[in-house]
Amino acid sequence: MHIDLRTVSIEPLRHTFDHIAARIGPGKSASRYLEGTMDLQAEVNFHYRPTWDPEHEIFDATRTAITMKDWYALKDPRQYYYGTYTASRAKMQETAEADFEFVETRGLVDAYDDEAKRMALDFYVPLRHVAWGANMNGAAMCAYGFGTAITQPCLYQGMDQLGVAQYLTRMGLVLGDQGEVQAAKQAWMDQPQWQELRRYVEDTLVIQDWFELFVAQHVALDAMLFGLAYTEVDQALNAKAGPTVSLMTRFQTELLEDSSKWVDACLKVAAADNPDNKLQLETWTAHWRGRALKALQPLAAMALGTDADAALARVGNRLDTRLAKAGLFA
């Protein structure tokens, strides 16, 4: 018996959904990111306006002063949808778990300099409350924002900040005990050096314009705080006592590098869309950058002493470079 095996290529009748084909062209295959992101925002057939905000539809593009010809132009260059996001964060979590395990099993905390340990506890553990506020802000941006292209990663970033809060809490328990975590809460509530940052966080919780909240949280505070905490202070502790704290903050360091790609892309596209957007974004950024700098000055002085001003200047310069590349203040 002779069997003739042949390969037959079957051309699919449809490569993607019609609304995706309308954007990328007929006959083209779409990525999972595009199919899980584009044109998913509900825009019509709402039953009623919310009683708590009758001036807007429940999903309404006019909740922000920013306007866009196409809200889906604010795509995430990382192409995160649920599948790719969770896969990426699972890898980061595996690394973080391995780092914490290494610190604990090798006895690095016992050998860590006592003065550096005290500084790490006093500086880092209260920041768990900042991360919790950022988590709430991410949920707010997702709830009130418009267009899945930007609301989806806003929620992911909020969940990332919940992870940051958990890792900072865990650091407090590794370097100290539950009493250190409680002491950090009291410091956040009562100690003077924390009150400007606490005021900043609490003020962001009541920002009405969700894109202004995006600027206040992701552009100003995240860049300045992460730059100070996980670059400048981290390097100072490394020089003094070794990389034990760096191992327990690797997630935050990688998170800033990852999220900055998305934040900068959104700024660049929104600013280029029309001149009014550019002016509004520059106004918000200047305001919240200044407030973030003011809020971080006493913390930088606490951790770095006479090197605080130089460290904050470097942090600010790095943010200014990012803003210039995004087309702001140019």
C-alpha positions as a Markdown table, in Angstrom:
| # | Residue | x | y | z |
|---|---|---|---|---|
| 1 | Met | 0.0 | 0.0 | 0.0 |
| 2 | His | 1.3 | 3.4 | -0.9 |
| 3 | Ile | 0.3 | 6.4 | 1.3 |
| 4 | Asp | 0.9 | 9.9 | -0.1 |
| 5 | Leu | 1.2 | 12.5 | 2.7 |
| 6 | Arg | 0.6 | 16.1 | 1.6 |
| 7 | Thr | 0.5 | 19.3 | 3.5 |
| 8 | Val | -2.5 | 21.4 | 2.8 |
| 9 | Ser | -2.5 | 25.1 | 3.8 |
| 10 | Ile | -6.0 | 26.3 | 4.8 |
| 11 | Glu | -6.5 | 30.0 | 4.6 |
| 12 | Pro | -8.8 | 31.2 | 7.5 |
| 13 | Leu | -11.9 | 33.1 | 6.5 |
| 14 | Arg | -11.3 | 35.6 | 9.3 |
| 15 | His | -8.0 | 36.7 | 10.8 |
| 16 | Thr | -9.4 | 38.7 | 13.6 |
| 17 | Phe | -12.5 | 40.5 | 14.8 |
| 18 | Asp | -14.1 | 43.1 | 12.5 |
| 19 | His | -13.4 | 46.0 | 14.8 |
| 20 | Ile | -9.7 | 45.1 | 15.0 |
| 21 | Ala | -9.6 | 44.6 | 11.2 |
| 22 | Ala | -11.0 | 48.1 | 10.8 |
| 23 | Arg | -8.0 | 49.4 | 12.6 |
| 24 | Ile | -5.1 | 47.3 | 11.2 |
| 25 | Gly | -6.5 | 46.5 | 7.8 |
| 26 | Pro | -8.3 | 43.4 | 6.4 |
| 27 | Gly | -6.5 | 40.2 | 6.0 |
| 28 | Lys | -4.0 | 40.9 | 8.8 |
| 29 | Ser | -3.6 | 38.9 | 11.9 |
| 30 | Ala | -3.9 | 40.7 | 15.2 |
| 31 | Ser | -1.9 | 40.2 | 18.4 |
| 32 | Arg | -3.6 | 38.9 | 21.6 |
| 33 | Tyr | -2.8 | 42.3 | 23.1 |
| 34 | Leu | -4.8 | 44.2 | 20.4 |
| 35 | Glu | -7.7 | 41.7 | 20.6 |
| 36 | Gly | -7.8 | 42.0 | 24.3 |
| 37 | Thr | -7.6 | 45.8 | 24.4 |
| 38 | Met | -8.9 | 47.8 | 21.4 |
| 39 | Asp | -12.4 | 49.2 | 21.4 |
| 40 | Leu | -13.5 | 47.4 | 24.5 |
| 41 | Gln | -14.6 | 50.6 | 26.3 |
| 42 | Ala | -18.4 | 50.8 | 26.7 |
| 43 | Glu | -19.6 | 54.0 | 24.9 |
| 44 | Val | -23.3 | 53.6 | 24.2 |
| 45 | Asn | -26.6 | 52.2 | 25.7 |
| 46 | Phe | -26.0 | 53.3 | 29.2 |
| 47 | His | -29.2 | 53.0 | 31.3 |
| 48 | Tyr | -28.8 | 56.2 | 33.4 |
| 49 | Arg | -26.3 | 58.7 | 34.6 |
| 50 | Pro | -24.8 | 58.0 | 38.0 |
| 51 | Thr | -26.7 | 59.7 | 40.8 |
| 52 | Trp | -23.4 | 60.7 | 42.5 |
| 53 | Asp | -22.3 | 62.5 | 39.3 |
| 54 | Pro | -25.2 | 63.4 | 37.1 |
| 55 | Glu | -23.1 | 65.6 | 34.9 |
| 56 | His | -21.3 | 62.5 | 33.3 |
| 57 | Glu | -22.2 | 59.2 | 31.9 |
| 58 | Ile | -21.0 | 56.3 | 33.9 |
| 59 | Phe | -18.1 | 55.9 | 31.4 |
| 60 | Asp | -17.3 | 59.4 | 30.1 |
| 61 | Ala | -14.3 | 60.8 | 28.2 |
| 62 | Thr | -15.0 | 64.3 | 29.6 |
| 63 | Arg | -14.0 | 63.3 | 33.1 |
| 64 | Thr | -10.5 | 64.7 | 32.3 |
| 65 | Ala | -9.3 | 68.0 | 30.7 |
| 66 | Ile | -7.2 | 65.9 | 28.3 |
| 67 | Thr | -8.8 | 65.2 | 24.9 |
| 68 | Met | -7.8 | 62.6 | 22.4 |
| 69 | Lys | -8.7 | 62.0 | 18.8 |
| 70 | Asp | -8.5 | 58.3 | 19.6 |
| 71 | Trp | -8.2 | 57.1 | 23.2 |
| 72 | Tyr | -6.8 | 53.9 | 22.0 |
| 73 | Ala | -3.7 | 55.7 | 20.7 |
| 74 | Leu | -2.5 | 55.4 | 24.3 |
| 75 | Lys | -1.3 | 51.9 | 23.8 |
| 76 | Asp | 1.0 | 50.1 | 26.2 |
| 77 | Pro | 4.4 | 49.5 | 24.5 |
| 78 | Arg | 4.9 | 46.4 | 26.8 |
| 79 | Gln | 1.6 | 45.0 | 25.2 |
| 80 | Tyr | 0.3 | 43.9 | 28.6 |
| 81 | Tyr | -3.0 | 42.2 | 28.7 |
| 82 | Tyr | -4.0 | 39.8 | 31.5 |
| 83 | Gly | -2.0 | 36.9 | 30.2 |
| 84 | Thr | 1.3 | 38.7 | 29.5 |
| 85 | Tyr | 1.0 | 40.9 | 32.6 |
| 86 | Thr | 0.6 | 37.9 | 35.0 |
| 87 | Ala | 3.4 | 36.0 | 33.3 |
| 88 | Ser | 5.8 | 38.9 | 33.6 |
| 89 | Arg | 4.9 | 39.5 | 37.3 |
| 90 | Ala | 5.1 | 35.8 | 38.1 |
| 91 | Lys | 8.8 | 35.9 | 37.0 |
| 92 | Met | 9.4 | 39.0 | 39.0 |
| 93 | Gln | 7.8 | 37.4 | 42.0 |
| 94 | Glu | 9.9 | 34.2 | 41.7 |
| 95 | Thr | 13.0 | 36.4 | 41.7 |
| 96 | Ala | 11.8 | 38.3 | 44.7 |
| 97 | Glu | 11.0 | 35.2 | 46.7 |
| 98 | Ala | 14.4 | 33.7 | 45.9 |
| 99 | Asp | 16.0 | 37.0 | 47.1 |
| 100 | Phe | 14.2 | 37.0 | 50.4 |
| 101 | Glu | 14.9 | 33.3 | 50.9 |
| 102 | Phe | 18.6 | 34.0 | 50.2 |
| 103 | Val | 18.7 | 36.8 | 52.8 |
| 104 | Glu | 17.0 | 34.7 | 55.4 |
| 105 | Thr | 18.7 | 31.3 | 54.9 |
| 106 | Arg | 22.2 | 32.8 | 54.6 |
| 107 | Gly | 21.8 | 34.9 | 57.8 |
| 108 | Leu | 22.5 | 38.1 | 56.0 |
| 109 | Val | 20.3 | 40.1 | 58.5 |
| 110 | Asp | 22.4 | 38.9 | 61.5 |
| 111 | Ala | 25.5 | 40.2 | 59.8 |
| 112 | Tyr | 24.0 | 43.4 | 58.6 |
| 113 | Asp | 25.3 | 46.7 | 60.2 |
| 114 | Asp | 23.0 | 47.8 | 63.0 |
| 115 | Glu | 23.0 | 51.4 | 62.0 |
| 116 | Ala | 22.2 | 50.6 | 58.4 |
| 117 | Lys | 19.4 | 48.2 | 59.6 |
| 118 | Arg | 17.9 | 51.0 | 61.7 |
| 119 | Met | 18.0 | 53.4 | 58.7 |
| 120 | Ala | 16.4 | 50.8 | 56.4 |
| 121 | Leu | 13.6 | 50.2 | 58.9 |
| 122 | Asp | 13.0 | 53.9 | 59.5 |
| 123 | Phe | 13.1 | 54.8 | 55.8 |
| 124 | Tyr | 11.6 | 51.9 | 53.9 |
| 125 | Val | 8.8 | 50.4 | 56.0 |
| 126 | Pro | 6.6 | 53.5 | 56.3 |
| 127 | Leu | 6.6 | 53.6 | 52.5 |
| 128 | Arg | 4.2 | 50.7 | 52.5 |
| 129 | His | 1.5 | 53.3 | 53.2 |
| 130 | Val | 2.5 | 55.3 | 50.1 |
| 131 | Ala | 2.2 | 52.1 | 48.1 |
| 132 | Trp | -1.2 | 51.4 | 49.5 |
| 133 | Gly | -2.3 | 54.9 | 48.4 |
| 134 | Ala | -0.9 | 54.2 | 45.0 |
| 135 | Asn | -2.9 | 51.0 | 44.8 |
| 136 | Met | -6.1 | 52.9 | 45.5 |
| 137 | Asn | -5.2 | 55.5 | 42.9 |
| 138 | Gly | -4.6 | 52.8 | 40.3 |
| 139 | Ala | -8.1 | 51.5 | 40.9 |
| 140 | Ala | -9.5 | 55.0 | 40.7 |
| 141 | Met | -7.8 | 55.7 | 37.3 |
| 142 | Cys | -9.2 | 52.4 | 36.0 |
| 143 | Ala | -12.7 | 53.2 | 37.3 |
| 144 | Tyr | -12.9 | 56.8 | 36.0 |
| 145 | Gly | -10.6 | 56.6 | 33.0 |
| 146 | Phe | -11.6 | 56.2 | 29.4 |
| 147 | Gly | -10.3 | 53.6 | 26.9 |
| 148 | Thr | -9.1 | 50.2 | 27.8 |
| 149 | Ala | -5.7 | 50.9 | 26.4 |
| 150 | Ile | -4.9 | 53.1 | 29.4 |
| 151 | Thr | -7.3 | 52.0 | 32.1 |
| 152 | Gln | -6.1 | 48.4 | 31.8 |
| 153 | Pro | -2.4 | 49.1 | 32.7 |
| 154 | Cys | -3.5 | 51.6 | 35.3 |
| 155 | Leu | -5.1 | 48.8 | 37.2 |
| 156 | Tyr | -2.1 | 46.6 | 36.7 |
| 157 | Gln | 0.1 | 49.3 | 38.1 |
| 158 | Gly | -2.2 | 49.6 | 41.1 |
| 159 | Met | -1.8 | 45.9 | 41.7 |
| 160 | Asp | 2.0 | 46.2 | 41.4 |
| 161 | Gln | 1.9 | 48.8 | 44.1 |
| 162 | Leu | 0.0 | 46.4 | 46.3 |
| 163 | Gly | 2.9 | 44.0 | 45.8 |
| 164 | Val | 5.3 | 46.8 | 46.8 |
| 165 | Ala | 3.4 | 47.4 | 50.0 |
| 166 | Gln | 3.6 | 43.7 | 50.8 |
| 167 | Tyr | 7.3 | 43.4 | 50.1 |
| 168 | Leu | 8.1 | 46.5 | 52.3 |
| 169 | Thr | 6.0 | 44.9 | 55.1 |
| 170 | Arg | 8.0 | 41.7 | 54.6 |
| 171 | Met | 11.2 | 43.6 | 54.8 |
| 172 | Gly | 10.2 | 45.1 | 58.1 |
| 173 | Leu | 9.5 | 41.6 | 59.4 |
| 174 | Val | 12.8 | 40.2 | 58.1 |
| 175 | Leu | 14.9 | 43.1 | 59.5 |
| 176 | Gly | 12.9 | 43.4 | 62.7 |
| 177 | Asp | 9.6 | 42.1 | 63.9 |
| 178 | Gln | 5.9 | 43.0 | 64.0 |
| 179 | Gly | 6.6 | 45.8 | 66.3 |
| 180 | Glu | 8.7 | 47.5 | 63.6 |
| 181 | Val | 5.8 | 47.4 | 61.3 |
| 182 | Gln | 3.5 | 49.0 | 63.9 |
| 183 | Ala | 6.2 | 51.6 | 64.7 |
| 184 | Ala | 6.4 | 52.5 | 61.0 |
| 185 | Lys | 2.6 | 53.2 | 61.0 |
| 186 | Gln | 3.0 | 55.5 | 64.0 |
| 187 | Ala | 5.9 | 57.2 | 62.2 |
| 188 | Trp | 3.7 | 57.7 | 59.1 |
| 189 | Met | 0.9 | 59.2 | 61.3 |
| 190 | Asp | 3.0 | 61.3 | 63.7 |
| 191 | Gln | 6.6 | 62.0 | 62.8 |
| 192 | Pro | 7.2 | 65.4 | 61.1 |
| 193 | Gln | 9.4 | 64.2 | 58.3 |
| 194 | Trp | 6.6 | 62.0 | 56.9 |
| 195 | Gln | 3.8 | 64.6 | 57.0 |
| 196 | Glu | 4.5 | 66.3 | 53.7 |
| 197 | Leu | 4.5 | 62.9 | 51.9 |
| 198 | Arg | 1.4 | 61.8 | 53.7 |
| 199 | Arg | -0.3 | 65.0 | 52.7 |
| 200 | Tyr | 0.7 | 64.4 | 49.1 |
| 201 | Val | -0.7 | 60.9 | 49.1 |
| 202 | Glu | -4.0 | 62.0 | 50.8 |
| 203 | Asp | -4.4 | 64.9 | 48.4 |
| 204 | Thr | -4.1 | 62.5 | 45.4 |
| 205 | Leu | -6.9 | 60.4 | 46.8 |
| 206 | Val | -9.4 | 63.2 | 46.1 |
| 207 | Ile | -8.1 | 64.4 | 42.7 |
| 208 | Gln | -11.2 | 64.6 | 40.4 |
| 209 | Asp | -9.4 | 64.6 | 37.0 |
| 210 | Trp | -8.1 | 61.0 | 36.5 |
| 211 | Phe | -5.4 | 62.1 | 34.0 |
| 212 | Glu | -4.1 | 64.6 | 36.5 |
| 213 | Leu | -4.0 | 61.7 | 39.0 |
| 214 | Phe | -2.0 | 59.8 | 36.4 |
| 215 | Val | 0.5 | 62.6 | 36.4 |
| 216 | Ala | 0.6 | 63.1 | 40.1 |
| 217 | Gln | 1.0 | 59.4 | 40.8 |
| 218 | His | 2.9 | 57.9 | 37.9 |
| 219 | Val | 4.9 | 60.8 | 36.5 |
| 220 | Ala | 5.8 | 62.8 | 39.6 |
| 221 | Leu | 5.7 | 60.7 | 42.7 |
| 222 | Asp | 6.7 | 57.3 | 41.4 |
| 223 | Ala | 9.6 | 58.7 | 39.5 |
| 224 | Met | 10.9 | 60.9 | 42.3 |
| 225 | Leu | 10.2 | 58.5 | 45.2 |
| 226 | Phe | 11.5 | 55.3 | 43.5 |
| 227 | Gly | 14.5 | 57.2 | 42.2 |
| 228 | Leu | 15.3 | 58.4 | 45.8 |
| 229 | Ala | 14.5 | 55.2 | 47.6 |
| 230 | Tyr | 15.7 | 52.4 | 45.3 |
| 231 | Thr | 18.6 | 54.2 | 43.7 |
| 232 | Glu | 20.1 | 56.9 | 45.9 |
| 233 | Val | 19.3 | 55.5 | 49.4 |
| 234 | Asp | 19.9 | 52.0 | 48.2 |
| 235 | Gln | 23.3 | 52.8 | 46.9 |
| 236 | Ala | 24.2 | 54.6 | 50.1 |
| 237 | Leu | 23.2 | 51.5 | 52.2 |
| 238 | Asn | 25.2 | 49.3 | 49.8 |
| 239 | Ala | 28.3 | 51.4 | 50.3 |
| 240 | Lys | 27.8 | 51.3 | 54.0 |
| 241 | Ala | 26.8 | 47.7 | 54.7 |
| 242 | Gly | 26.4 | 45.6 | 51.5 |
| 243 | Pro | 23.5 | 44.6 | 49.3 |
| 244 | Thr | 21.2 | 42.9 | 51.8 |
| 245 | Val | 18.5 | 45.6 | 51.4 |
| 246 | Ser | 19.0 | 45.7 | 47.6 |
| 247 | Leu | 18.0 | 42.0 | 47.4 |
| 248 | Met | 14.8 | 42.8 | 49.2 |
| 249 | Thr | 13.9 | 45.8 | 47.0 |
| 250 | Arg | 14.7 | 44.3 | 43.6 |
| 251 | Phe | 11.0 | 44.1 | 42.7 |
| 252 | Gln | 10.6 | 47.9 | 43.1 |
| 253 | Thr | 13.8 | 48.6 | 41.1 |
| 254 | Glu | 12.6 | 46.5 | 38.2 |
| 255 | Leu | 9.1 | 47.8 | 38.4 |
| 256 | Leu | 10.2 | 51.4 | 37.9 |
| 257 | Glu | 12.2 | 50.5 | 34.8 |
| 258 | Asp | 9.2 | 48.5 | 33.4 |
| 259 | Ser | 6.5 | 51.0 | 34.1 |
| 260 | Ser | 8.4 | 54.0 | 32.9 |
| 261 | Lys | 8.2 | 52.7 | 29.4 |
| 262 | Trp | 4.4 | 52.8 | 29.5 |
| 263 | Val | 4.1 | 56.1 | 31.4 |
| 264 | Asp | 6.5 | 57.9 | 29.1 |
| 265 | Ala | 4.7 | 56.5 | 26.0 |
| 266 | Cys | 1.3 | 57.8 | 27.3 |
| 267 | Leu | 2.7 | 61.2 | 28.0 |
| 268 | Lys | 4.3 | 61.4 | 24.6 |
| 269 | Val | 1.2 | 60.4 | 22.7 |
| 270 | Ala | -1.2 | 62.6 | 24.7 |
| 271 | Ala | 1.1 | 65.7 | 24.4 |
| 272 | Ala | 1.5 | 65.2 | 20.7 |
| 273 | Asp | -2.3 | 64.9 | 20.1 |
| 274 | Asn | -3.0 | 68.6 | 20.5 |
| 275 | Pro | -1.3 | 71.8 | 22.0 |
| 276 | Asp | -3.9 | 72.1 | 24.8 |
| 277 | Asn | -3.0 | 68.6 | 26.0 |
| 278 | Lys | 0.7 | 69.5 | 26.0 |
| 279 | Leu | 0.1 | 72.7 | 28.0 |
| 280 | Gln | -2.1 | 71.0 | 30.5 |
| 281 | Leu | 0.3 | 68.1 | 31.0 |
| 282 | Glu | 3.2 | 70.6 | 31.6 |
| 283 | Thr | 1.1 | 72.5 | 34.1 |
| 284 | Trp | 0.2 | 69.4 | 36.1 |
| 285 | Thr | 3.7 | 68.0 | 35.9 |
| 286 | Ala | 5.3 | 71.2 | 37.1 |
| 287 | His | 2.9 | 71.4 | 40.1 |
| 288 | Trp | 3.1 | 67.8 | 41.2 |
| 289 | Arg | 6.9 | 67.5 | 40.6 |
| 290 | Gly | 7.4 | 70.5 | 42.9 |
| 291 | Arg | 5.2 | 69.0 | 45.5 |
| 292 | Ala | 6.9 | 65.6 | 45.3 |
| 293 | Leu | 10.3 | 67.3 | 45.7 |
| 294 | Lys | 9.1 | 69.2 | 48.8 |
| 295 | Ala | 7.6 | 66.0 | 50.3 |
| 296 | Leu | 10.8 | 64.0 | 49.8 |
| 297 | Gln | 13.3 | 66.5 | 51.1 |
| 298 | Pro | 13.0 | 65.7 | 54.8 |
| 299 | Leu | 13.1 | 62.0 | 54.0 |
| 300 | Ala | 16.3 | 62.4 | 51.9 |
| 301 | Ala | 17.8 | 64.4 | 54.7 |
| 302 | Met | 17.0 | 61.7 | 57.2 |
| 303 | Ala | 18.5 | 58.9 | 55.1 |
| 304 | Leu | 21.4 | 60.7 | 53.3 |
| 305 | Gly | 22.3 | 63.7 | 55.5 |
| 306 | Thr | 24.4 | 66.3 | 53.7 |
| 307 | Asp | 24.2 | 64.3 | 50.4 |
| 308 | Ala | 20.4 | 64.8 | 50.3 |
| 309 | Asp | 20.2 | 67.8 | 48.0 |
| 310 | Ala | 22.6 | 66.3 | 45.5 |
| 311 | Ala | 20.7 | 63.0 | 45.5 |
| 312 | Leu | 17.4 | 64.8 | 44.9 |
| 313 | Ala | 18.9 | 66.8 | 42.1 |
| 314 | Arg | 20.0 | 63.6 | 40.4 |
| 315 | Val | 16.5 | 62.2 | 40.8 |
| 316 | Gly | 15.0 | 65.3 | 39.4 |
| 317 | Asn | 17.4 | 65.4 | 36.4 |
| 318 | Arg | 16.5 | 61.8 | 35.5 |
| 319 | Leu | 12.8 | 62.7 | 35.5 |
| 320 | Asp | 13.4 | 65.8 | 33.5 |
| 321 | Thr | 15.3 | 63.8 | 30.9 |
| 322 | Arg | 12.3 | 61.4 | 30.6 |
| 323 | Leu | 9.9 | 64.4 | 30.3 |
| 324 | Ala | 12.0 | 66.0 | 27.5 |
| 325 | Lys | 12.0 | 62.7 | 25.5 |
| 326 | Ala | 8.2 | 62.6 | 25.9 |
| 327 | Gly | 8.0 | 66.1 | 24.4 |
| 328 | Leu | 7.2 | 68.1 | 27.5 |
| 329 | Phe | 8.8 | 71.4 | 28.4 |
| 330 | Ala | 10.4 | 71.5 | 24.9 |
